[in-house]
Amino acid sequence: MWRVKGTLTKTFRDAIHIFGLCCLLGCAVIVVFMLTGIAVRGYFYAVEPDRLILFVEIVVAVFGLAYVFYLFQKALGGDPQK
C-alpha cells in the first residue's frame, strides 16, 4: 500500500475518502435522530445503554471531525502528506 516515497496509493486514499464521507453521513444521520427526538419529546435524552453503539458513534464522530480538518487543510493549500 505504501510507495517508496511514503505517499499513499490511490486505492488507499480513495478508501480513506470513502470512509471519511461515510463518517460525515453517519454524523448527519445521528444529528437527524437527535433533532427528531427533540421534536417529539421536547428534550434530548443523551444516554445510550449499549456500549458498542456508543463506542461506534464516538469513533465515527472523531474520524468525521479529523476528516473535515483534513479537507479544510487540503482546501487551504496545505500538504497533509508532509
Stockholm file with secondary structure:
# STOCKHOLM 1.0

chainA/1-82         MWRVKGTLTKTFRDAIHIFGLCCLLGCAVIVVFMLTGIAVRGYFYAVEPDRLILFVEIVVAVFGLAYVFYLFQKALGGDPQK
#=GR chainA/1-82 SS CBCTTSCBCHHHHHHHHHHHHHHHHHHHHHHHHHHHHHHHHSSCCCCCCCHHHHHHHHHHHHHHHHHHHHHHHHHTTCCTTC
#=GC SS_cons        CBCTTSCBCHHHHHHHHHHHHHHHHHHHHHHHHHHHHHHHHSSCCCCCCCHHHHHHHHHHHHHHHHHHHHHHHHHTTCCTTC
//
